[in-house]
């Protein structure tokens, strides 16, 4: 059933990105470089565990690999017959990865859709909640234990796994939406293997504004907990996608929604505004909502992604 959307004013959303957010904590860079170094030390031991389909020149498989902390994780691998020249790492939203994310299906391009730690259905863990409202709080008592840091490490280890499968590939790009868009922004500044990226309705941007903005997504759990435990505010400063975006140098396409009940637009636009390298913004009518024309808009962003990643 379609929902009527009224466009919200953008000026308020775009006026809250402060120098404090852009700078982040004094040791922000050191913290993330340490996480990255730990992830790059991991030998993922990637293996194809089952073939799910093979038709029309494309093979879909489940692959598994070992990430930081010894966690066994899964991903969907969509690969073309006839060889691979490029890789795309795709990061799903908090609904989990039940299939490859909006496949690009371009000749010579293999796509790895990661299910980060705790995420259904391929990477559930006994000690990590798989519900978004609980997952986003897991380990939030300190920056060292917060699950989001581990999820970003999973992105880097998954990239290594993809390289192990296709050592002949000469380029790697990244795509992510919602939760995956936020993870992508956090992952990109520290890893020089990525050439370009496309992020849709990215979360985790501009935490000071997010913590003032009620929403229906996982961020509401963080907002409510921060009201009871102010220590949370200091922890999430290290996981601000806008702070990370200010350090990204590669080209990034951002799809930010003018209306979004789950991921506050103030955070989405902050990720774009913070970018310091080549960037393009595609304003979307709404995120996490159905509306007249939603499929057309999705196809528009899909086409923009192909062009941005030089795959059209």
PLY file of the C-alpha trace (Angstrom):
ply
format ascii 1.0
element vertex 312
property float x
property float y
property float z
element edge 311
property int vertex1
property int vertex2
end_header
0.00 0.00 0.00
1.45 3.36 -1.04
2.17 6.07 1.50
1.79 9.73 0.63
4.97 11.65 1.34
5.32 15.35 2.05
8.82 16.63 1.41
10.47 17.99 4.52
12.54 21.19 4.36
16.22 20.47 3.82
17.76 23.60 5.30
17.40 22.44 8.90
18.93 19.05 8.07
21.91 20.65 6.33
22.77 23.22 8.95
23.82 20.93 11.79
27.13 19.48 10.61
29.59 21.07 13.01
33.35 21.30 13.00
33.34 19.13 16.12
31.64 16.31 14.20
33.98 16.69 11.24
37.04 16.55 13.48
35.85 13.77 15.78
37.77 12.66 18.88
41.46 13.53 18.95
42.48 9.89 18.46
39.74 9.01 15.93
42.21 8.24 13.14
44.52 6.25 15.40
41.61 4.15 16.67
40.39 3.26 13.18
43.85 2.59 11.80
44.31 0.12 14.63
41.07 -1.68 13.77
42.08 -1.76 10.11
45.53 -3.15 10.88
43.96 -5.93 12.94
41.58 -6.85 10.15
44.31 -6.89 7.49
46.26 -9.42 9.53
43.45 -11.96 9.19
43.75 -14.81 6.70
40.04 -15.41 5.97
40.32 -18.97 4.70
37.45 -18.26 2.31
35.65 -21.17 0.68
32.57 -21.75 -1.45
30.27 -23.96 0.61
27.29 -24.41 -1.71
26.08 -23.40 -5.13
22.63 -21.80 -5.01
22.01 -21.33 -8.71
23.74 -21.25 -12.08
21.82 -19.78 -14.97
22.12 -17.19 -17.68
25.89 -17.06 -17.38
25.85 -16.28 -13.65
26.72 -18.49 -10.69
25.39 -17.72 -7.20
27.12 -19.32 -4.23
27.31 -19.05 -0.48
30.84 -18.45 0.71
32.17 -18.50 4.25
35.27 -17.02 5.83
36.84 -16.26 9.19
36.83 -12.68 10.44
38.35 -10.97 13.49
37.69 -12.70 16.78
37.62 -16.01 14.94
34.01 -15.47 13.84
32.70 -17.60 11.00
30.75 -15.36 8.61
28.88 -15.81 5.35
28.34 -13.91 2.13
26.63 -14.33 -1.21
28.91 -14.45 -4.23
27.51 -13.66 -7.66
30.12 -14.33 -10.34
29.96 -14.36 -14.13
31.08 -17.16 -16.37
34.12 -16.24 -18.38
36.44 -14.60 -15.85
36.52 -11.74 -13.37
38.32 -8.43 -13.79
36.66 -6.38 -11.06
35.09 -6.86 -7.63
32.21 -5.12 -5.88
31.65 -5.56 -2.13
28.01 -4.94 -1.21
26.75 -4.21 2.32
23.07 -4.78 3.17
20.77 -2.90 5.52
19.72 -4.09 8.94
17.22 -6.52 7.43
20.15 -8.79 6.71
21.32 -10.40 3.53
18.85 -12.97 2.24
20.21 -12.64 -1.29
22.67 -10.49 -3.22
21.95 -6.78 -2.81
20.39 -5.33 -5.98
22.88 -7.08 -8.30
24.65 -5.03 -10.93
25.31 -8.03 -13.21
28.02 -6.60 -15.41
30.43 -8.78 -17.46
33.69 -9.43 -15.69
32.40 -8.15 -12.32
32.01 -10.44 -9.30
29.79 -9.17 -6.47
30.21 -10.23 -2.84
27.27 -9.39 -0.56
28.48 -9.57 3.04
26.39 -10.47 6.05
28.30 -8.76 8.91
28.59 -10.41 12.29
25.26 -11.11 13.95
23.24 -10.47 10.80
20.72 -12.95 9.40
20.78 -15.26 7.74
24.40 -16.18 7.05
26.29 -14.65 9.98
24.18 -15.12 13.10
26.19 -15.61 16.30
25.12 -17.11 19.61
26.35 -14.11 21.61
25.28 -11.26 19.26
21.59 -10.28 18.96
20.25 -10.43 15.42
17.47 -7.88 15.95
18.50 -4.40 14.77
17.35 -2.60 17.93
19.48 -4.94 20.06
22.37 -5.52 17.66
23.11 -1.78 17.47
23.58 -1.72 21.26
25.79 -4.79 21.53
29.06 -3.93 23.28
28.29 -0.20 23.25
29.79 0.20 26.71
33.19 0.91 25.16
34.66 1.67 21.75
36.79 -1.49 21.93
33.80 -3.80 22.36
31.15 -2.03 20.26
29.82 -4.39 17.60
29.91 -1.73 14.87
33.69 -1.72 14.96
33.69 -5.47 14.44
31.21 -5.13 11.58
33.50 -2.67 9.81
36.38 -5.09 10.29
34.17 -7.69 8.63
33.99 -5.42 5.58
37.77 -5.34 5.31
38.18 -9.07 5.88
35.43 -9.79 3.33
37.37 -7.67 0.85
40.45 -9.79 1.49
38.31 -12.90 1.01
37.11 -11.60 -2.35
40.69 -10.95 -3.40
41.65 -14.50 -2.43
38.86 -15.84 -4.66
39.77 -13.56 -7.58
43.45 -12.60 -7.35
43.35 -11.48 -10.98
40.84 -8.67 -10.24
42.35 -5.23 -10.71
39.69 -3.01 -9.10
37.41 -3.13 -6.05
34.39 -0.91 -5.45
31.98 -0.74 -2.53
28.20 -0.35 -2.25
26.08 -0.08 0.88
22.58 0.90 1.93
21.21 2.07 5.29
23.17 0.09 7.92
25.49 -1.01 5.14
25.86 2.58 3.94
27.03 3.62 7.38
29.47 0.71 7.58
30.77 1.64 4.15
31.46 5.24 5.15
33.29 4.05 8.25
35.34 1.52 6.27
36.44 3.58 3.27
38.96 6.10 4.67
41.41 3.53 6.00
41.63 1.00 3.14
43.31 1.98 -0.12
41.98 -1.07 -1.98
38.70 0.66 -2.85
38.43 2.72 -6.04
34.92 4.21 -5.71
31.74 3.77 -3.69
27.97 4.28 -3.73
26.10 4.73 -0.44
22.32 4.83 -0.12
20.47 6.38 2.86
23.58 5.84 5.03
23.14 5.62 8.78
25.46 6.55 11.69
26.00 10.09 10.39
26.16 13.15 12.69
25.46 11.48 16.03
24.80 14.72 17.97
21.87 15.47 15.65
20.78 11.82 15.51
20.62 11.61 19.29
18.16 14.51 19.24
15.99 13.00 16.51
13.43 10.28 17.26
13.16 7.61 14.56
11.71 4.18 13.92
15.06 2.55 13.12
17.88 1.13 15.20
19.09 4.63 16.03
16.16 5.03 18.39
17.64 2.37 20.70
20.89 4.32 20.82
19.07 7.62 21.41
17.05 6.25 24.32
20.04 4.53 25.90
22.10 7.73 25.65
19.43 9.52 27.68
19.91 7.00 30.49
23.65 6.54 30.09
25.52 9.64 28.84
28.68 7.55 28.47
27.17 6.19 25.26
27.56 9.63 23.67
31.35 9.48 23.94
31.49 5.96 22.52
29.40 6.68 19.43
31.58 9.69 18.57
34.09 7.10 17.34
31.50 5.56 15.04
30.18 8.65 13.29
29.90 8.09 9.55
30.14 11.82 8.87
33.41 12.08 10.80
34.75 9.19 8.74
33.41 10.69 5.50
35.53 13.79 6.05
38.54 11.50 5.59
37.39 9.69 2.42
39.36 10.65 -0.67
37.90 8.33 -3.32
34.80 9.22 -5.39
31.53 8.56 -3.51
27.94 8.70 -4.76
25.37 9.29 -2.00
21.64 8.77 -2.23
20.09 10.74 0.65
16.36 10.84 1.34
14.42 13.99 2.11
12.06 11.94 4.29
13.00 8.81 6.19
11.35 7.54 9.39
14.09 4.97 10.08
17.32 6.85 9.31
17.07 10.58 10.05
17.84 12.61 6.91
20.03 14.92 9.00
22.53 12.08 9.27
22.28 11.01 5.65
22.97 14.46 4.25
25.77 14.93 6.78
27.64 11.99 5.27
27.50 13.62 1.84
28.38 17.09 3.08
31.38 15.81 5.00
32.98 14.07 2.01
36.33 15.59 1.14
36.92 13.82 -2.18
34.92 13.73 -5.45
31.25 13.31 -4.60
27.79 13.38 -6.10
24.44 13.65 -4.32
21.23 12.11 -5.60
18.32 13.38 -3.51
15.69 10.72 -2.96
12.04 11.36 -2.18
11.99 8.99 0.79
13.85 6.14 2.40
12.45 3.08 4.16
8.99 3.93 2.80
6.80 2.86 -0.10
5.41 5.67 -2.26
4.22 6.28 -5.79
7.29 6.13 -7.98
9.54 4.32 -5.49
10.56 1.64 -8.00
11.39 4.26 -10.62
13.54 6.08 -8.09
15.33 2.88 -7.14
16.10 2.23 -10.78
17.37 5.78 -11.15
19.83 5.28 -8.33
20.78 1.87 -9.70
21.61 3.49 -13.04
23.51 6.28 -11.33
25.52 3.66 -9.43
26.47 1.88 -12.65
27.64 5.15 -14.15
29.49 6.22 -11.02
31.32 2.93 -10.79
32.05 3.07 -14.53
29.96 -0.02 -15.24
27.22 1.36 -17.50
0 1
1 2
2 3
3 4
4 5
5 6
6 7
7 8
8 9
9 10
10 11
11 12
12 13
13 14
14 15
15 16
16 17
17 18
18 19
19 20
20 21
21 22
22 23
23 24
24 25
25 26
26 27
27 28
28 29
29 30
30 31
31 32
32 33
33 34
34 35
35 36
36 37
37 38
38 39
39 40
40 41
41 42
42 43
43 44
44 45
45 46
46 47
47 48
48 49
49 50
50 51
51 52
52 53
53 54
54 55
55 56
56 57
57 58
58 59
59 60
60 61
61 62
62 63
63 64
64 65
65 66
66 67
67 68
68 69
69 70
70 71
71 72
72 73
73 74
74 75
75 76
76 77
77 78
78 79
79 80
80 81
81 82
82 83
83 84
84 85
85 86
86 87
87 88
88 89
89 90
90 91
91 92
92 93
93 94
94 95
95 96
96 97
97 98
98 99
99 100
100 101
101 102
102 103
103 104
104 105
105 106
106 107
107 108
108 109
109 110
110 111
111 112
112 113
113 114
114 115
115 116
116 117
117 118
118 119
119 120
120 121
121 122
122 123
123 124
124 125
125 126
126 127
127 128
128 129
129 130
130 131
131 132
132 133
133 134
134 135
135 136
136 137
137 138
138 139
139 140
140 141
141 142
142 143
143 144
144 145
145 146
146 147
147 148
148 149
149 150
150 151
151 152
152 153
153 154
154 155
155 156
156 157
157 158
158 159
159 160
160 161
161 162
162 163
163 164
164 165
165 166
166 167
167 168
168 169
169 170
170 171
171 172
172 173
173 174
174 175
175 176
176 177
177 178
178 179
179 180
180 181
181 182
182 183
183 184
184 185
185 186
186 187
187 188
188 189
189 190
190 191
191 192
192 193
193 194
194 195
195 196
196 197
197 198
198 199
199 200
200 201
201 202
202 203
203 204
204 205
205 206
206 207
207 208
208 209
209 210
210 211
211 212
212 213
213 214
214 215
215 216
216 217
217 218
218 219
219 220
220 221
221 222
222 223
223 224
224 225
225 226
226 227
227 228
228 229
229 230
230 231
231 232
232 233
233 234
234 235
235 236
236 237
237 238
238 239
239 240
240 241
241 242
242 243
243 244
244 245
245 246
246 247
247 248
248 249
249 250
250 251
251 252
252 253
253 254
254 255
255 256
256 257
257 258
258 259
259 260
260 261
261 262
262 263
263 264
264 265
265 266
266 267
267 268
268 269
269 270
270 271
271 272
272 273
273 274
274 275
275 276
276 277
277 278
278 279
279 280
280 281
281 282
282 283
283 284
284 285
285 286
286 287
287 288
288 289
289 290
290 291
291 292
292 293
293 294
294 295
295 296
296 297
297 298
298 299
299 300
300 301
301 302
302 303
303 304
304 305
305 306
306 307
307 308
308 309
309 310
310 311
